[in-house]
Amino acid sequence: MSQLENHSKNRFNTILVGVVGQVGCLTPVIILVALFAGLWLDRQFETKPLFTVLFILGSAPIAIFALYKIVKTATDKIKTDDGIKNFEEDVNRE
């Protein structure tokens, strides 16, 4: 295996670990923020489950959008690395 292939695989693994870490941390954070904000507002306005339920339900689309952006960014990085690798291979062939 060439040094370029090793670098490409290491870069891919690094990006993959970063995505998994961000997804694994960001989703619970968004849900917990929604939960605590809903509980606080329910306590302030004495509307026990209303804001908590609304905020938890509202956090789902926000979490999905955030996950989409994280994965899209990672995919763009991987595509850019593949483009660089392909360019370097073309240059080395000539």
Distance bins in CASP14 RR format, pairs under 12 A and 6 or more apart:
PFRMAT RR
TARGET T0000
AUTHOR 0000-0000-0000
RMODE 2
METHOD distances of the structure
MODEL  1
1 7 0 0 0 0 0 1 0 0 0 0 0
1 8 0 0 0 0 0 1 0 0 0 0 0
1 9 0 0 0 0 1 0 0 0 0 0 0
1 10 0 0 0 0 0 1 0 0 0 0 0
2 8 0 0 0 0 1 0 0 0 0 0 0
2 9 0 0 0 0 0 1 0 0 0 0 0
2 85 0 0 0 0 0 1 0 0 0 0 0
2 88 0 0 0 0 0 1 0 0 0 0 0
2 89 0 0 0 0 1 0 0 0 0 0 0
2 92 0 0 0 0 1 0 0 0 0 0 0
3 9 0 0 0 0 0 1 0 0 0 0 0
3 10 0 0 0 0 0 1 0 0 0 0 0
3 85 0 0 0 0 0 1 0 0 0 0 0
3 88 0 0 0 0 0 1 0 0 0 0 0
3 92 0 0 0 0 0 1 0 0 0 0 0
4 10 0 0 0 0 0 1 0 0 0 0 0
4 11 0 0 0 0 0 1 0 0 0 0 0
4 81 0 0 0 0 0 1 0 0 0 0 0
4 82 0 0 0 0 0 1 0 0 0 0 0
4 83 0 0 0 0 0 1 0 0 0 0 0
4 84 0 0 0 0 1 0 0 0 0 0 0
4 85 1 0 0 1 0 0 0 0 0 0 0
4 86 0 0 0 0 0 1 0 0 0 0 0
4 87 0 0 0 0 0 1 0 0 0 0 0
4 88 1 0 0 1 0 0 0 0 0 0 0
4 89 1 0 0 1 0 0 0 0 0 0 0
4 91 0 0 0 0 0 1 0 0 0 0 0
4 92 0 0 0 0 1 0 0 0 0 0 0
5 11 0 0 0 0 0 1 0 0 0 0 0
5 12 0 0 0 0 0 1 0 0 0 0 0
5 81 0 0 0 0 0 1 0 0 0 0 0
5 82 0 0 0 0 0 1 0 0 0 0 0
5 85 0 0 0 0 1 0 0 0 0 0 0
5 88 0 0 0 0 0 1 0 0 0 0 0
5 89 0 0 0 0 1 0 0 0 0 0 0
6 12 0 0 0 0 0 1 0 0 0 0 0
6 13 0 0 0 0 0 1 0 0 0 0 0
6 85 0 0 0 0 0 1 0 0 0 0 0
7 13 0 0 0 0 0 1 0 0 0 0 0
7 14 0 0 0 0 0 1 0 0 0 0 0
7 81 0 0 0 0 1 0 0 0 0 0 0
7 84 0 0 0 0 1 0 0 0 0 0 0
7 85 0 0 0 0 1 0 0 0 0 0 0
7 88 0 0 0 0 0 1 0 0 0 0 0
8 14 0 0 0 0 0 1 0 0 0 0 0
8 15 0 0 0 0 0 1 0 0 0 0 0
8 77 0 0 0 0 0 1 0 0 0 0 0
8 78 0 0 0 0 1 0 0 0 0 0 0
8 80 0 0 0 0 0 1 0 0 0 0 0
8 81 1 0 0 1 0 0 0 0 0 0 0
8 82 1 0 0 1 0 0 0 0 0 0 0
8 83 0 0 0 0 1 0 0 0 0 0 0
8 84 0 0 0 0 1 0 0 0 0 0 0
8 85 1 0 1 0 0 0 0 0 0 0 0
8 86 0 0 0 0 0 1 0 0 0 0 0
8 88 0 0 0 0 1 0 0 0 0 0 0
8 89 0 0 0 0 0 1 0 0 0 0 0
9 15 0 0 0 0 0 1 0 0 0 0 0
9 16 0 0 0 0 0 1 0 0 0 0 0
9 78 0 0 0 0 0 1 0 0 0 0 0
9 81 0 0 0 0 0 1 0 0 0 0 0
9 82 0 0 0 0 0 1 0 0 0 0 0
9 85 0 0 0 0 0 1 0 0 0 0 0
10 16 0 0 0 0 0 1 0 0 0 0 0
10 17 0 0 0 0 0 1 0 0 0 0 0
10 81 0 0 0 0 0 1 0 0 0 0 0
11 17 0 0 0 0 0 1 0 0 0 0 0
11 18 0 0 0 0 0 1 0 0 0 0 0
11 74 0 0 0 0 0 1 0 0 0 0 0
11 77 0 0 0 0 1 0 0 0 0 0 0
11 78 1 0 0 1 0 0 0 0 0 0 0
11 79 0 0 0 0 0 1 0 0 0 0 0
11 80 0 0 0 0 1 0 0 0 0 0 0
11 81 1 0 1 0 0 0 0 0 0 0 0
11 82 0 0 0 0 1 0 0 0 0 0 0
11 83 0 0 0 0 0 1 0 0 0 0 0
11 84 0 0 0 0 1 0 0 0 0 0 0
11 85 0 0 0 0 1 0 0 0 0 0 0
12 18 0 0 0 0 0 1 0 0 0 0 0
12 19 0 0 0 0 0 1 0 0 0 0 0
12 74 0 0 0 0 1 0 0 0 0 0 0
12 75 0 0 0 0 0 1 0 0 0 0 0
12 77 0 0 0 0 1 0 0 0 0 0 0
12 78 1 0 0 1 0 0 0 0 0 0 0
12 79 0 0 0 0 0 1 0 0 0 0 0
12 80 0 0 0 0 0 1 0 0 0 0 0
12 81 1 0 0 1 0 0 0 0 0 0 0
12 82 0 0 0 0 1 0 0 0 0 0 0
12 85 0 0 0 0 0 1 0 0 0 0 0
13 19 0 0 0 0 0 1 0 0 0 0 0
13 20 0 0 0 0 0 1 0 0 0 0 0
13 74 0 0 0 0 0 1 0 0 0 0 0
13 78 0 0 0 0 0 1 0 0 0 0 0
13 81 0 0 0 0 0 1 0 0 0 0 0
14 20 0 0 0 0 0 1 0 0 0 0 0
14 21 0 0 0 0 0 1 0 0 0 0 0
14 74 0 0 0 0 0 1 0 0 0 0 0
14 77 0 0 0 0 1 0 0 0 0 0 0
14 78 0 0 0 0 0 1 0 0 0 0 0
14 81 0 0 0 0 0 1 0 0 0 0 0
15 21 0 0 0 0 0 1 0 0 0 0 0
15 22 0 0 0 0 0 1 0 0 0 0 0
15 70 0 0 0 0 0 1 0 0 0 0 0
15 71 0 0 0 0 0 1 0 0 0 0 0
15 73 0 0 0 0 1 0 0 0 0 0 0
15 74 1 0 1 0 0 0 0 0 0 0 0
15 75 0 0 0 0 1 0 0 0 0 0 0
15 76 0 0 0 0 0 1 0 0 0 0 0
15 77 1 0 1 0 0 0 0 0 0 0 0
15 78 1 0 1 0 0 0 0 0 0 0 0
15 79 0 0 0 0 0 1 0 0 0 0 0
15 80 0 0 0 0 0 1 0 0 0 0 0
15 81 0 0 0 0 1 0 0 0 0 0 0
15 82 0 0 0 0 0 1 0 0 0 0 0
16 22 0 0 0 0 0 1 0 0 0 0 0
16 23 0 0 0 0 0 1 0 0 0 0 0
16 70 0 0 0 0 0 1 0 0 0 0 0
16 71 0 0 0 0 0 1 0 0 0 0 0
16 74 1 0 0 1 0 0 0 0 0 0 0
16 75 0 0 0 0 0 1 0 0 0 0 0
16 77 0 0 0 0 0 1 0 0 0 0 0
16 78 0 0 0 0 1 0 0 0 0 0 0
17 23 0 0 0 0 0 1 0 0 0 0 0
17 24 0 0 0 0 0 1 0 0 0 0 0
17 74 0 0 0 0 0 1 0 0 0 0 0
18 24 0 0 0 0 1 0 0 0 0 0 0
18 25 0 0 0 0 1 0 0 0 0 0 0
18 26 0 0 0 0 0 1 0 0 0 0 0
18 70 0 0 0 0 1 0 0 0 0 0 0
18 71 0 0 0 0 0 1 0 0 0 0 0
18 73 0 0 0 0 0 1 0 0 0 0 0
18 74 1 0 0 1 0 0 0 0 0 0 0
18 77 0 0 0 0 0 1 0 0 0 0 0
18 78 0 0 0 0 0 1 0 0 0 0 0
19 25 0 0 0 0 0 1 0 0 0 0 0
19 26 0 0 0 0 0 1 0 0 0 0 0
19 66 0 0 0 0 0 1 0 0 0 0 0
19 67 0 0 0 0 1 0 0 0 0 0 0
19 68 0 0 0 0 0 1 0 0 0 0 0
19 69 0 0 0 0 0 1 0 0 0 0 0
19 70 1 0 0 1 0 0 0 0 0 0 0
19 71 1 0 0 1 0 0 0 0 0 0 0
19 72 0 0 0 0 0 1 0 0 0 0 0
19 73 0 0 0 0 1 0 0 0 0 0 0
19 74 1 0 1 0 0 0 0 0 0 0 0
19 75 0 0 0 0 1 0 0 0 0 0 0
19 76 0 0 0 0 0 1 0 0 0 0 0
19 77 0 0 0 0 1 0 0 0 0 0 0
19 78 0 0 0 0 1 0 0 0 0 0 0
20 26 0 0 0 0 0 1 0 0 0 0 0
20 27 0 0 0 0 0 1 0 0 0 0 0
20 67 0 0 0 0 0 1 0 0 0 0 0
20 70 0 0 0 0 1 0 0 0 0 0 0
20 71 0 0 0 0 0 1 0 0 0 0 0
20 74 0 0 0 0 1 0 0 0 0 0 0
21 27 0 0 0 0 0 1 0 0 0 0 0
21 28 0 0 0 0 0 1 0 0 0 0 0
21 29 0 0 0 0 0 1 0 0 0 0 0
21 67 0 0 0 0 0 1 0 0 0 0 0
21 70 0 0 0 0 1 0 0 0 0 0 0
21 71 0 0 0 0 0 1 0 0 0 0 0
21 74 0 0 0 0 0 1 0 0 0 0 0
22 28 0 0 0 0 0 1 0 0 0 0 0
22 29 0 0 0 0 0 1 0 0 0 0 0
22 30 0 0 0 0 0 1 0 0 0 0 0
22 63 0 0 0 0 0 1 0 0 0 0 0
22 66 0 0 0 0 1 0 0 0 0 0 0
22 67 0 0 0 0 1 0 0 0 0 0 0
22 69 0 0 0 0 1 0 0 0 0 0 0
22 70 1 0 1 0 0 0 0 0 0 0 0
22 71 0 0 0 0 1 0 0 0 0 0 0
22 73 0 0 0 0 1 0 0 0 0 0 0
22 74 0 0 0 0 1 0 0 0 0 0 0
23 29 0 0 0 0 0 1 0 0 0 0 0
23 30 0 0 0 0 0 1 0 0 0 0 0
23 63 0 0 0 0 1 0 0 0 0 0 0
23 64 0 0 0 0 0 1 0 0 0 0 0
23 66 0 0 0 0 1 0 0 0 0 0 0
23 67 1 0 1 0 0 0 0 0 0 0 0
23 68 0 0 0 0 0 1 0 0 0 0 0
23 69 0 0 0 0 0 1 0 0 0 0 0
23 70 1 0 0 1 0 0 0 0 0 0 0
23 71 1 0 0 1 0 0 0 0 0 0 0
23 73 0 0 0 0 0 1 0 0 0 0 0
23 74 0 0 0 0 1 0 0 0 0 0 0
24 30 0 0 0 0 0 1 0 0 0 0 0
24 31 0 0 0 0 0 1 0 0 0 0 0
24 63 0 0 0 0 0 1 0 0 0 0 0
24 66 0 0 0 0 0 1 0 0 0 0 0
24 67 0 0 0 0 1 0 0 0 0 0 0
24 70 0 0 0 0 1 0 0 0 0 0 0
25 31 0 0 0 0 0 1 0 0 0 0 0
25 32 0 0 0 0 0 1 0 0 0 0 0
25 63 0 0 0 0 0 1 0 0 0 0 0
25 66 0 0 0 0 0 1 0 0 0 0 0
25 67 0 0 0 0 0 1 0 0 0 0 0
25 70 0 0 0 0 0 1 0 0 0 0 0
26 32 0 0 0 0 0 1 0 0 0 0 0
26 33 0 0 0 0 0 1 0 0 0 0 0
26 59 0 0 0 0 0 1 0 0 0 0 0
26 62 0 0 0 0 0 1 0 0 0 0 0
26 63 1 0 0 1 0 0 0 0 0 0 0
26 64 0 0 0 0 0 1 0 0 0 0 0
26 65 0 0 0 0 0 1 0 0 0 0 0
26 66 1 0 1 0 0 0 0 0 0 0 0
26 67 1 0 0 1 0 0 0 0 0 0 0
26 68 0 0 0 0 0 1 0 0 0 0 0
26 69 0 0 0 0 1 0 0 0 0 0 0
26 70 1 0 0 1 0 0 0 0 0 0 0
26 71 0 0 0 0 0 1 0 0 0 0 0
27 33 0 0 0 0 0 1 0 0 0 0 0
27 34 0 0 0 0 0 1 0 0 0 0 0
27 59 0 0 0 0 1 0 0 0 0 0 0
27 60 0 0 0 0 1 0 0 0 0 0 0
27 62 0 0 0 0 1 0 0 0 0 0 0
27 63 1 0 1 0 0 0 0 0 0 0 0
27 64 0 0 0 0 1 0 0 0 0 0 0
27 65 0 0 0 0 0 1 0 0 0 0 0
27 66 1 0 0 1 0 0 0 0 0 0 0
27 67 1 0 0 1 0 0 0 0 0 0 0
27 70 0 0 0 0 0 1 0 0 0 0 0
28 34 0 0 0 0 0 1 0 0 0 0 0
28 35 0 0 0 0 1 0 0 0 0 0 0
28 59 0 0 0 0 0 1 0 0 0 0 0
28 63 0 0 0 0 1 0 0 0 0 0 0
28 66 0 0 0 0 0 1 0 0 0 0 0
29 35 0 0 0 0 0 1 0 0 0 0 0
29 36 0 0 0 0 0 1 0 0 0 0 0
29 59 0 0 0 0 1 0 0 0 0 0 0
29 62 0 0 0 0 0 1 0 0 0 0 0
29 63 0 0 0 0 1 0 0 0 0 0 0
29 66 0 0 0 0 1 0 0 0 0 0 0
30 36 0 0 0 0 0 1 0 0 0 0 0
30 37 0 0 0 0 0 1 0 0 0 0 0
30 55 0 0 0 0 0 1 0 0 0 0 0
30 56 0 0 0 0 0 1 0 0 0 0 0
30 58 0 0 0 0 1 0 0 0 0 0 0
30 59 1 0 1 0 0 0 0 0 0 0 0
30 60 0 0 0 0 1 0 0 0 0 0 0
30 61 0 0 0 0 0 1 0 0 0 0 0
30 62 1 0 1 0 0 0 0 0 0 0 0
30 63 1 0 1 0 0 0 0 0 0 0 0
30 64 0 0 0 0 1 0 0 0 0 0 0
30 65 0 0 0 0 1 0 0 0 0 0 0
30 66 1 0 0 1 0 0 0 0 0 0 0
30 67 0 0 0 0 1 0 0 0 0 0 0
30 70 0 0 0 0 0 1 0 0 0 0 0
31 37 0 0 0 0 0 1 0 0 0 0 0
31 38 0 0 0 0 0 1 0 0 0 0 0
31 52 0 0 0 0 0 1 0 0 0 0 0
31 55 0 0 0 0 1 0 0 0 0 0 0
31 56 1 0 0 1 0 0 0 0 0 0 0
31 57 0 0 0 0 0 1 0 0 0 0 0
31 58 0 0 0 0 1 0 0 0 0 0 0
31 59 1 0 1 0 0 0 0 0 0 0 0
31 60 0 0 0 0 1 0 0 0 0 0 0
31 62 0 0 0 0 1 0 0 0 0 0 0
31 63 1 0 0 1 0 0 0 0 0 0 0
31 64 0 0 0 0 0 1 0 0 0 0 0
31 66 0 0 0 0 0 1 0 0 0 0 0
32 38 0 0 0 0 0 1 0 0 0 0 0
32 39 0 0 0 0 0 1 0 0 0 0 0
32 52 0 0 0 0 0 1 0 0 0 0 0
32 55 0 0 0 0 0 1 0 0 0 0 0
32 56 0 0 0 0 0 1 0 0 0 0 0
32 59 0 0 0 0 1 0 0 0 0 0 0
32 63 0 0 0 0 0 1 0 0 0 0 0
33 39 0 0 0 0 0 1 0 0 0 0 0
33 40 0 0 0 0 0 1 0 0 0 0 0
33 55 0 0 0 0 1 0 0 0 0 0 0
33 56 0 0 0 0 0 1 0 0 0 0 0
33 58 0 0 0 0 0 1 0 0 0 0 0
33 59 1 0 0 1 0 0 0 0 0 0 0
33 62 0 0 0 0 1 0 0 0 0 0 0
33 63 0 0 0 0 0 1 0 0 0 0 0
33 66 0 0 0 0 0 1 0 0 0 0 0
34 40 0 0 0 0 0 1 0 0 0 0 0
34 41 0 0 0 0 0 1 0 0 0 0 0
34 51 0 0 0 0 1 0 0 0 0 0 0
34 52 0 0 0 0 1 0 0 0 0 0 0
34 53 0 0 0 0 0 1 0 0 0 0 0
34 54 0 0 0 0 1 0 0 0 0 0 0
34 55 1 0 1 0 0 0 0 0 0 0 0
34 56 1 0 1 0 0 0 0 0 0 0 0
34 57 0 0 0 0 1 0 0 0 0 0 0
34 58 1 0 0 1 0 0 0 0 0 0 0
34 59 1 1 0 0 0 0 0 0 0 0 0
34 60 0 0 0 0 1 0 0 0 0 0 0
34 61 0 0 0 0 0 1 0 0 0 0 0
34 62 1 0 0 1 0 0 0 0 0 0 0
34 63 0 0 0 0 1 0 0 0 0 0 0
35 41 0 0 0 0 0 1 0 0 0 0 0
35 42 0 0 0 0 0 1 0 0 0 0 0
35 49 0 0 0 0 0 1 0 0 0 0 0
35 51 0 0 0 0 0 1 0 0 0 0 0
35 52 1 0 0 1 0 0 0 0 0 0 0
35 53 0 0 0 0 0 1 0 0 0 0 0
35 54 0 0 0 0 0 1 0 0 0 0 0
35 55 1 0 0 1 0 0 0 0 0 0 0
35 56 1 0 0 1 0 0 0 0 0 0 0
35 57 0 0 0 0 0 1 0 0 0 0 0
35 58 0 0 0 0 0 1 0 0 0 0 0
35 59 0 0 0 0 1 0 0 0 0 0 0
36 42 0 0 0 0 0 1 0 0 0 0 0
36 43 0 0 0 0 0 1 0 0 0 0 0
36 51 0 0 0 0 0 1 0 0 0 0 0
36 52 0 0 0 0 1 0 0 0 0 0 0
36 55 0 0 0 0 1 0 0 0 0 0 0
36 56 0 0 0 0 0 1 0 0 0 0 0
36 59 0 0 0 0 0 1 0 0 0 0 0
37 43 0 0 0 0 0 1 0 0 0 0 0
37 44 0 0 0 0 0 1 0 0 0 0 0
37 51 1 0 0 1 0 0 0 0 0 0 0
37 52 0 0 0 0 1 0 0 0 0 0 0
37 54 0 0 0 0 0 1 0 0 0 0 0
37 55 1 0 1 0 0 0 0 0 0 0 0
37 56 0 0 0 0 1 0 0 0 0 0 0
37 58 0 0 0 0 0 1 0 0 0 0 0
37 59 0 0 0 0 1 0 0 0 0 0 0
38 44 0 0 0 0 1 0 0 0 0 0 0
38 45 0 0 0 0 1 0 0 0 0 0 0
38 47 0 0 0 0 1 0 0 0 0 0 0
38 48 0 0 0 0 0 1 0 0 0 0 0
38 49 0 0 0 0 1 0 0 0 0 0 0
38 50 0 0 0 0 1 0 0 0 0 0 0
38 51 1 0 1 0 0 0 0 0 0 0 0
38 52 1 0 1 0 0 0 0 0 0 0 0
38 53 0 0 0 0 1 0 0 0 0 0 0
38 54 1 0 0 1 0 0 0 0 0 0 0
38 55 1 0 1 0 0 0 0 0 0 0 0
38 56 1 0 0 1 0 0 0 0 0 0 0
38 57 0 0 0 0 0 1 0 0 0 0 0
38 58 0 0 0 0 0 1 0 0 0 0 0
38 59 0 0 0 0 0 1 0 0 0 0 0
39 45 0 0 0 0 0 1 0 0 0 0 0
39 47 0 0 0 0 0 1 0 0 0 0 0
39 48 0 0 0 0 1 0 0 0 0 0 0
39 49 0 0 0 0 1 0 0 0 0 0 0
39 50 0 0 0 0 0 1 0 0 0 0 0
39 51 1 0 0 1 0 0 0 0 0 0 0
39 52 1 0 1 0 0 0 0 0 0 0 0
39 53 0 0 0 0 0 1 0 0 0 0 0
39 54 0 0 0 0 0 1 0 0 0 0 0
39 55 0 0 0 0 1 0 0 0 0 0 0
39 56 0 0 0 0 0 1 0 0 0 0 0
40 47 0 0 0 0 0 1 0 0 0 0 0
40 51 0 0 0 0 1 0 0 0 0 0 0
40 52 0 0 0 0 1 0 0 0 0 0 0
40 55 0 0 0 0 1 0 0 0 0 0 0
41 47 1 0 0 1 0 0 0 0 0 0 0
41 48 0 0 0 0 0 1 0 0 0 0 0
41 49 0 0 0 0 0 1 0 0 0 0 0
41 50 0 0 0 0 1 0 0 0 0 0 0
41 51 1 1 0 0 0 0 0 0 0 0 0
41 52 1 0 0 1 0 0 0 0 0 0 0
41 53 0 0 0 0 0 1 0 0 0 0 0
41 54 0 0 0 0 1 0 0 0 0 0 0
41 55 1 0 0 1 0 0 0 0 0 0 0
42 48 1 0 1 0 0 0 0 0 0 0 0
42 49 1 0 0 1 0 0 0 0 0 0 0
42 50 1 0 0 1 0 0 0 0 0 0 0
42 51 1 0 1 0 0 0 0 0 0 0 0
42 52 1 0 1 0 0 0 0 0 0 0 0
42 53 0 0 0 0 1 0 0 0 0 0 0
42 54 0 0 0 0 1 0 0 0 0 0 0
42 55 0 0 0 0 1 0 0 0 0 0 0
42 56 0 0 0 0 0 1 0 0 0 0 0
43 49 0 0 0 0 0 1 0 0 0 0 0
43 50 0 0 0 0 0 1 0 0 0 0 0
43 51 0 0 0 0 1 0 0 0 0 0 0
43 52 0 0 0 0 1 0 0 0 0 0 0
44 50 0 0 0 0 0 1 0 0 0 0 0
44 51 0 0 0 0 1 0 0 0 0 0 0
45 51 1 0 0 1 0 0 0 0 0 0 0
45 52 0 0 0 0 0 1 0 0 0 0 0
47 53 0 0 0 0 0 1 0 0 0 0 0
47 54 0 0 0 0 1 0 0 0 0 0 0
47 55 0 0 0 0 0 1 0 0 0 0 0
49 55 0 0 0 0 0 1 0 0 0 0 0
49 56 0 0 0 0 1 0 0 0 0 0 0
49 57 0 0 0 0 0 1 0 0 0 0 0
50 56 0 0 0 0 0 1 0 0 0 0 0
50 57 0 0 0 0 0 1 0 0 0 0 0
51 57 0 0 0 0 0 1 0 0 0 0 0
51 58 0 0 0 0 0 1 0 0 0 0 0
52 58 0 0 0 0 0 1 0 0 0 0 0
52 59 0 0 0 0 0 1 0 0 0 0 0
53 59 0 0 0 0 0 1 0 0 0 0 0
53 60 0 0 0 0 0 1 0 0 0 0 0
54 60 0 0 0 0 0 1 0 0 0 0 0
55 61 0 0 0 0 0 1 0 0 0 0 0
55 62 0 0 0 0 1 0 0 0 0 0 0
56 62 0 0 0 0 0 1 0 0 0 0 0
56 63 0 0 0 0 0 1 0 0 0 0 0
57 63 0 0 0 0 0 1 0 0 0 0 0
58 64 0 0 0 0 0 1 0 0 0 0 0
58 65 0 0 0 0 0 1 0 0 0 0 0
59 65 0 0 0 0 0 1 0 0 0 0 0
59 66 0 0 0 0 1 0 0 0 0 0 0
60 66 0 0 0 0 0 1 0 0 0 0 0
60 67 0 0 0 0 0 1 0 0 0 0 0
61 67 0 0 0 0 0 1 0 0 0 0 0
61 68 0 0 0 0 0 1 0 0 0 0 0
62 68 0 0 0 0 0 1 0 0 0 0 0
62 69 0 0 0 0 0 1 0 0 0 0 0
63 69 0 0 0 0 0 1 0 0 0 0 0
63 70 0 0 0 0 0 1 0 0 0 0 0
64 70 0 0 0 0 0 1 0 0 0 0 0
64 71 0 0 0 0 0 1 0 0 0 0 0
65 71 0 0 0 0 0 1 0 0 0 0 0
65 72 0 0 0 0 0 1 0 0 0 0 0
66 72 0 0 0 0 0 1 0 0 0 0 0
66 73 0 0 0 0 0 1 0 0 0 0 0
67 73 0 0 0 0 0 1 0 0 0 0 0
67 74 0 0 0 0 0 1 0 0 0 0 0
68 74 0 0 0 0 0 1 0 0 0 0 0
68 75 0 0 0 0 0 1 0 0 0 0 0
69 75 0 0 0 0 0 1 0 0 0 0 0
69 76 0 0 0 0 0 1 0 0 0 0 0
70 76 0 0 0 0 0 1 0 0 0 0 0
70 77 0 0 0 0 0 1 0 0 0 0 0
71 77 0 0 0 0 0 1 0 0 0 0 0
71 78 0 0 0 0 0 1 0 0 0 0 0
72 78 0 0 0 0 0 1 0 0 0 0 0
72 79 0 0 0 0 0 1 0 0 0 0 0
73 79 0 0 0 0 0 1 0 0 0 0 0
73 80 0 0 0 0 0 1 0 0 0 0 0
74 80 0 0 0 0 0 1 0 0 0 0 0
74 81 0 0 0 0 0 1 0 0 0 0 0
75 81 0 0 0 0 0 1 0 0 0 0 0
75 82 0 0 0 0 0 1 0 0 0 0 0
76 82 0 0 0 0 0 1 0 0 0 0 0
76 83 0 0 0 0 0 1 0 0 0 0 0
77 83 0 0 0 0 0 1 0 0 0 0 0
77 84 0 0 0 0 0 1 0 0 0 0 0
78 84 0 0 0 0 0 1 0 0 0 0 0
78 85 0 0 0 0 0 1 0 0 0 0 0
79 85 0 0 0 0 0 1 0 0 0 0 0
79 86 0 0 0 0 0 1 0 0 0 0 0
80 86 0 0 0 0 0 1 0 0 0 0 0
80 87 0 0 0 0 0 1 0 0 0 0 0
81 87 0 0 0 0 0 1 0 0 0 0 0
81 88 0 0 0 0 0 1 0 0 0 0 0
82 88 0 0 0 0 0 1 0 0 0 0 0
82 89 0 0 0 0 0 1 0 0 0 0 0
83 89 0 0 0 0 1 0 0 0 0 0 0
83 90 0 0 0 0 1 0 0 0 0 0 0
83 91 0 0 0 0 0 1 0 0 0 0 0
84 90 0 0 0 0 0 1 0 0 0 0 0
84 91 0 0 0 0 0 1 0 0 0 0 0
85 91 0 0 0 0 0 1 0 0 0 0 0
85 92 0 0 0 0 0 1 0 0 0 0 0
86 92 0 0 0 0 0 1 0 0 0 0 0
86 93 0 0 0 0 0 1 0 0 0 0 0
87 93 0 0 0 0 0 1 0 0 0 0 0
87 94 0 0 0 0 0 1 0 0 0 0 0
88 94 0 0 0 0 0 1 0 0 0 0 0
END
